[in-house]
Amino acid sequence: MNLDPVRYIADAVLYEGYILYPYRASAQKNQSRWQFGVVMAPGYAAAEESETSVTRAECVLEHSGQPSVTVLLRFLQVQRRTSGGASWDEAVEREVEVTTDAAALGGGGVTHEFTVEGGEDLSEGVVRRREPLTGAITVRAAEVPGPWRAVRLQVQVFNRTELAATPRCRDDALPTALVAAHTILTVTGGDFISMTDPPEWAAPAVAECRNEGGWPVLADPDGGRQVMLSSPIILYDHPELAAESPGELYDGTEIDEILTLRTLALSDAEKAEARATDPRAAALLDRVESMDAQTMAQLHGTIRSLRPRGPAPADPLAAWDAGPVDAGPVDAGSVDAGSVYAGLVAAGPAGDAAAAPWWDPAADASVSPETDTVIIGGREVSRGSRVVLRPGARRADAQDMFLVGRLAEVQAVLHDVDDTPYLAVSLADQPDEDLRIAHGRFLYFMPDEVEPVS
């Protein structure tokens, strides 16, 4: 199987945060790097509770009786470059592959140990040093109870690099880490089950899966189910790179157009410093400065639609009034949802009453966010109700820790396209909340994420 399309997606993960705008070693935001998928040596992970020396990926696999699974581990080995008393961390890509057959999967699984050599290179007064690494990959499977042929597949990646002494800080520990570690799983004689949208029979087995340091998604380039990508950045099934993105910007959550324009705005001195920081930074600057007008223009937005709603109108601008706006797919890599604009689709023939825009509450008399109510804990909640925020039941947003237990006021009861209610709220103790309310800047929660209060 040609895994190059999957590698392109994985590379966006591999180099996320490798070097951030403004791409200079002296930039403050570049003083803390290597944030995603860092698997530390066990000696440092034991001393620092926030770090780990192992990742775990679990998913469900249905098979025909003789499945074979191949695991491709990909990560960066830190290469510390020193010149004239200054240092900068570069990276060397590494891959480790292990294949297990049906007999091994049905037995005790397999353990594949690996080593990555260290070394030191000296060229024109520049020293590049790499520390040796050791690790292991384990692949195991457990039968899923029931009449179907299915197993819960487990893949663990261990950093087993031994340390002579515990590093004093994270920067000192990074050269012995597996950085941006992720796995690409392929199967023959079977199909992977979506972890985000499993069939009903597989839902209990999927719920039992434990994933630490990564989340497996279907990644088969042809839309099939023979490839899983488990990455430290959560993606959706079958992620795609935005075709409009001309190259890496090493910041997958940013917008290409903004980063490109900001990079072009660097002074000549700043560009010179960036070029000296890293060969990849130099190549990035060369690419940005050589972009023609057509390439730059296509970064400004792309019209996409998830589901066409009928023939396109003769006048494209009429789509704004004739039909709904469907959000385009979020693309992995350096173009994010902000640069993939909403698609314009027609809802039906002009004048069709059924074509009322569902995204406009004013067009649907059955929806009234200011007066609608929802029952939570046996109490009626509507605009003006006070609630205590209890986020975390549905999502894993690091910002939620600042909202747990906060008092909020409901500003509207809304409904999504599936008619599921949710709340728009404002914090009750924020001094500038009146300005946020005036601008419609709210926080949004499902009913089971709040508690009504008097």
C-alpha positions in Angstrom: 0.0 0.0 0.0 1.3 3.5 -0.9 1.4 5.4 2.4 2.8 8.6 0.9 -0.5 10.5 1.2 -0.8 9.4 4.8 2.8 10.5 5.4 1.9 14.0 4.1 -0.8 14.2 6.7 1.5 12.8 9.4 4.2 15.3 8.5 1.9 18.1 9.4 1.8 16.5 12.9 5.5 15.6 12.8 6.6 19.2 12.4 3.8 21.0 14.3 5.7 23.5 16.4 9.1 22.6 15.0 9.8 26.3 14.4 7.1 28.9 14.8 6.6 32.3 13.2 8.6 34.6 13.3 11.0 31.7 12.7 14.0 33.2 14.5 15.8 31.4 17.3 15.7 34.6 19.4 11.9 34.9 19.2 10.3 34.4 22.6 7.6 32.0 21.4 10.3 29.7 20.0 12.0 29.3 23.4 9.5 26.4 24.2 9.4 23.9 21.4 8.5 20.2 20.9 5.1 20.3 22.6 3.3 17.4 20.8 3.9 13.7 21.1 7.0 13.9 23.2 7.9 10.5 24.7 10.6 11.1 27.3 13.2 8.7 28.6 11.8 6.8 31.6 14.3 8.3 34.0 13.1 11.9 33.3 9.4 10.9 33.0 9.6 9.4 36.5 11.0 12.6 37.9 8.6 14.9 36.1 4.9 13.9 36.4 3.8 15.9 33.4 5.9 13.8 31.1 5.4 10.2 29.9 7.7 7.5 28.5 5.0 5.5 26.8 2.1 6.1 24.4 -0.9 3.8 23.9 -3.2 3.5 20.9 -6.2 1.2 20.9 -8.8 0.6 18.2 -11.2 -2.0 17.0 -10.5 -4.2 14.0 -12.9 -6.5 12.3 -11.3 -9.3 10.2 -11.9 -12.3 8.0 -10.0 -14.7 10.2 -6.3 -14.2 9.2 -5.5 -10.5 9.8 -2.0 -9.1 9.6 -1.1 -5.7 11.1 1.9 -3.5 10.3 2.8 -0.6 12.6 5.0 2.2 11.4 6.3 4.4 14.2 7.5 7.8 13.1 9.2 10.4 15.3 11.9 13.1 15.3 15.3 12.6 16.9 16.6 15.9 18.3 19.9 17.0 16.9 21.5 19.8 18.9 23.5 22.2 16.8 26.2 24.3 18.5 28.1 27.2 16.9 30.0 30.0 18.5 28.4 29.3 21.9 24.9 29.4 20.6 22.7 26.3 20.2 19.6 25.3 18.3 17.7 22.1 18.1 17.3 20.6 14.7 15.6 17.3 13.9 16.2 14.0 12.1 13.2 12.0 10.9 13.1 8.3 12.1 10.9 5.4 11.2 10.6 2.0 12.8 8.3 -0.8 11.3 7.0 -4.0 12.8 4.6 -6.5 11.3 2.5 -9.1 13.2 0.6 -11.9 11.7 -2.7 -13.6 12.7 -0.9 -16.2 14.9 0.9 -13.5 16.9 -2.2 -11.4 17.2 -4.2 -14.3 18.5 -1.4 -15.3 20.9 0.6 -13.1 23.2 1.3 -10.4 20.6 4.8 -9.2 19.6 7.4 -6.9 21.1 9.9 -5.2 18.7 12.9 -3.5 20.3 14.7 -0.8 18.3 17.8 1.4 18.7 18.6 4.7 17.0 22.3 5.5 16.8 23.7 8.7 18.2 26.6 10.6 16.7 28.4 13.9 16.2 29.2 15.8 13.0 31.6 18.7 12.7 31.5 21.0 9.7 32.9 24.5 9.4 32.9 25.1 13.1 29.3 23.8 13.6 28.8 20.8 15.9 25.7 18.6 15.5 25.2 16.0 18.2 22.6 13.3 18.5 22.1 11.1 21.6 21.5 7.3 21.1 17.9 6.2 21.6 16.4 2.8 22.5 12.7 1.9 22.6 10.1 -0.8 21.9 6.8 -1.3 20.1 4.3 -3.8 21.4 1.3 -5.1 19.4 -1.4 -7.1 21.1 -5.1 -8.0 20.4 -8.0 -9.1 22.5 -11.2 -10.7 21.1 -14.3 -8.6 21.1 -17.2 -10.7 22.7 -20.0 -11.5 20.4 -20.7 -13.3 17.1 -18.6 -11.0 15.0 -15.0 -11.5 14.1 -13.3 -8.5 15.8 -10.5 -7.7 18.1 -9.4 -4.7 20.1 -6.0 -3.9 18.9 -3.4 -2.3 21.2 -0.2 -0.6 20.1 2.2 0.8 22.7 5.4 2.7 22.1 8.0 2.8 24.9 11.1 5.0 25.2 13.6 2.8 27.0 16.6 5.1 26.7 18.8 4.8 29.8 20.1 8.0 31.3 23.4 8.4 33.2 21.8 11.1 35.3 18.4 12.7 35.5 18.3 15.9 33.3 17.9 19.1 35.2 15.2 20.5 32.9 13.0 19.6 29.9 15.4 21.2 27.4 18.2 18.9 28.7 15.9 15.9 28.4 14.7 16.5 24.9 17.7 15.0 23.1 16.8 11.5 24.6 13.1 11.8 23.7 11.0 10.5 20.8 9.6 13.8 19.6 6.2 14.1 17.7 5.8 10.4 18.0 2.9 8.9 16.1 2.0 5.6 14.4 0.5 4.5 11.1 -1.3 1.2 11.3 -2.2 -0.9 8.3 -4.2 -4.1 8.1 -4.6 -6.9 5.5 -7.5 -9.3 5.9 -9.6 -6.9 7.9 -10.9 -3.4 8.3 -10.5 -0.8 11.1 -13.6 0.6 12.8 -14.0 4.4 13.1 -13.4 5.5 16.6 -15.6 8.6 16.2 -18.5 7.0 14.3 -18.5 3.2 15.0 -21.4 0.9 14.0 -23.7 0.1 16.9 -22.3 -3.4 17.4 -18.8 -2.1 17.8 -19.6 0.9 20.0 -19.1 -0.9 23.4 -15.7 -2.2 22.3 -14.7 1.2 21.1 -15.8 2.7 24.4 -13.4 0.3 26.2 -10.4 1.5 24.2 -7.8 3.5 26.1 -5.7 6.0 24.1 -2.9 7.8 25.8 -0.7 10.3 23.9 -2.7 9.8 20.6 -6.0 9.3 19.0 -6.5 6.8 16.1 -8.5 8.0 13.0 -9.2 6.3 9.7 -6.6 7.6 7.2 -6.8 5.4 4.1 -6.2 7.8 1.2 -8.9 6.2 -0.9 -11.5 6.4 1.8 -11.2 2.8 2.8 -10.6 1.3 6.3 -7.2 -0.4 6.0 -5.2 2.5 7.5 -5.3 4.2 10.9 -3.2 7.2 11.9 -2.7 7.6 15.7 -1.4 11.1 16.3 -1.0 13.4 19.4 -3.1 16.0 17.6 -6.7 14.8 17.4 -8.0 14.7 13.8 -11.2 13.6 12.1 -11.5 10.5 10.0 -9.8 10.7 6.5 -8.0 14.0 7.1 -6.8 15.9 4.1 -4.1 18.5 3.4 -5.6 21.7 1.9 -4.6 21.7 -1.7 -4.2 25.5 -1.6 -1.4 25.4 1.0 1.9 25.9 -0.9 4.1 24.4 1.8 4.9 23.9 5.5 4.6 26.8 7.9 5.1 24.6 10.9 1.9 25.8 12.6 -1.1 23.7 11.7 -3.6 25.8 13.8 -2.8 29.0 12.0 -3.9 30.4 8.7 -1.5 30.3 5.7 -2.5 33.7 4.4 -1.8 35.5 7.8 1.5 33.7 8.4 2.6 34.4 4.8 1.8 38.1 5.0 3.5 38.4 8.4 6.6 36.6 7.2 6.8 38.9 4.2 6.6 41.8 6.7 9.8 40.8 8.5 12.7 43.2 8.2 15.7 42.2 6.2 17.7 41.8 9.4 14.9 39.5 10.8 14.8 37.5 7.6 18.6 37.1 7.8 18.4 35.8 11.4 15.6 33.4 10.4 17.6 32.0 7.5 20.5 31.4 9.9 18.3 29.6 12.4 17.5 26.5 10.4 17.6 25.2 6.8 13.9 24.6 7.0 13.3 28.2 8.0 15.5 29.4 5.1 13.5 27.2 2.6 10.3 28.6 4.1 11.4 32.2 3.5 12.5 31.4 -0.1 9.1 29.8 -0.8 7.1 32.7 0.7 9.2 35.4 -1.1 8.8 33.6 -4.5 5.0 33.2 -4.3 3.2 34.7 -7.3 0.0 36.6 -7.2 -2.1 33.6 -8.2 -0.7 31.4 -5.4 -1.2 34.2 -2.9 -4.8 34.8 -4.1 -5.8 31.2 -3.6 -4.9 31.5 0.1 -7.6 34.0 0.6 -10.4 31.5 0.6 -11.8 28.3 -0.9 -15.5 27.6 -1.6 -16.4 24.1 -0.5 -19.6 22.3 0.5 -20.1 19.1 2.5 -23.5 18.4 1.0 -25.0 20.0 -2.2 -28.5 21.2 -1.8 -29.6 21.5 -5.4 -28.4 23.2 -8.6 -26.2 26.3 -8.2 -28.0 29.6 -9.0 -27.0 31.5 -12.2 -25.8 34.4 -10.0 -23.4 33.0 -7.4 -24.1 35.9 -5.1 -27.7 34.8 -5.0 -26.6 31.8 -2.9 -26.2 34.1 0.1 -30.0 34.6 0.1 -31.1 31.4 -1.6 -29.6 28.8 0.6 -27.7 27.7 3.7 -24.0 27.9 4.3 -22.3 24.6 5.0 -18.9 24.7 6.7 -16.2 23.3 4.6 -14.0 20.5 5.8 -11.2 21.3 8.2 -7.9 20.4 6.6 -4.9 19.0 8.5 -1.6 20.7 7.9 -0.9 24.4 7.8 -4.4 25.5 6.5 -7.0 25.3 9.2 -10.7 25.9 9.4 -10.2 29.7 9.3 -8.7 29.6 5.9 -11.1 27.1 4.4 -14.1 29.2 3.9 -17.8 28.1 4.1 -19.2 26.7 0.9 -22.2 28.4 -0.8 -24.9 26.0 -1.8 -28.4 26.5 -3.2 -31.4 25.3 -1.2 -33.8 24.8 -4.1 -35.8 26.8 -6.6 -36.2 30.5 -5.9 -39.3 31.2 -3.9 -39.5 27.7 -2.5 -40.8 28.0 1.1 -38.9 24.9 2.1 -35.7 26.7 1.2 -35.8 28.9 4.3 -32.3 29.3 5.6 -32.0 27.0 8.6 -29.0 28.9 10.0 -31.1 32.1 10.4 -33.3 31.9 13.5 -35.4 34.9 12.2 -36.5 32.7 9.3 -38.0 30.0 11.4 -40.9 30.9 13.7 -40.5 27.7 15.6 -37.1 28.8 16.9 -36.8 31.7 19.4 -33.4 31.7 21.3 -34.6 34.5 23.6 -37.7 32.7 24.8 -37.0 29.0 24.3 -36.4 26.8 27.4 -34.8 23.6 28.2 -35.2 21.3 31.3 -32.0 20.6 33.2 -32.1 18.7 36.4 -35.9 19.1 36.6 -35.7 22.9 36.3 -36.6 25.1 33.4 -33.7 27.1 32.1 -34.0 30.0 29.7 -32.5 33.4 28.9 -31.6 35.1 32.2 -31.2 31.8 34.2 -28.1 31.4 36.3 -26.0 28.2 35.9 -22.8 26.8 37.3 -20.4 25.6 34.5 -19.3 22.0 34.7 -17.3 21.5 31.5 -15.3 18.4 30.7 -18.0 15.7 30.2 -17.9 16.0 26.5 -14.6 17.5 25.5 -10.9 17.8 26.5 -10.3 21.5 26.2 -7.4 22.6 28.4 -9.2 26.0 28.8 -12.1 24.3 30.6 -10.1 24.2 33.8 -10.5 27.9 34.1 -14.3 27.6 33.8 -15.2 24.8 36.1 -17.4 26.1 38.9 -17.8 29.5 37.4 -21.2 31.2 37.6 -22.8 32.2 34.2 -26.0 33.7 32.9 -27.8 32.1 30.0 -28.2 34.5 27.0 -29.9 32.2 24.6 -31.2 28.6 24.2 -30.2 27.4 20.8 -30.7 24.3 18.7 -28.3 22.6 16.2 -29.4 21.1 12.9 -30.3 17.9 14.7 -32.6 19.9 17.0 -30.3 19.2 20.0 -30.5 22.1 22.5 -27.4 23.9 23.8 -26.8 27.2 25.7 -25.1 30.4 24.9 -23.8 31.9 28.2 -21.9 34.8 29.6 -19.7 34.8 32.7 -21.5 36.5 35.6 -18.4 37.9 37.3 -16.5 39.3 34.3 -16.1 43.2 34.5 -16.3 43.5 30.7 -19.0 41.0 30.0 -21.4 43.7 28.9 -19.2 44.4 26.0 -19.0 40.7 25.1 -22.8 40.4 25.2 -23.2 43.5 23.0 -20.9 41.8 20.4 -22.5 38.4 20.8 -19.3 36.8 22.1 -20.6 33.9 24.3 -19.5 30.6 25.6 -21.4 27.5 24.5 -22.3 24.5 26.5 -24.6 21.4 26.3 -27.2 21.0 29.0 -25.3 18.3 30.8 -22.3 20.7 31.2 -24.2 23.1 33.5 -26.1 23.1 36.8 -29.0 25.4 37.3 -28.9 27.7 40.4 -31.4 29.9 42.1 
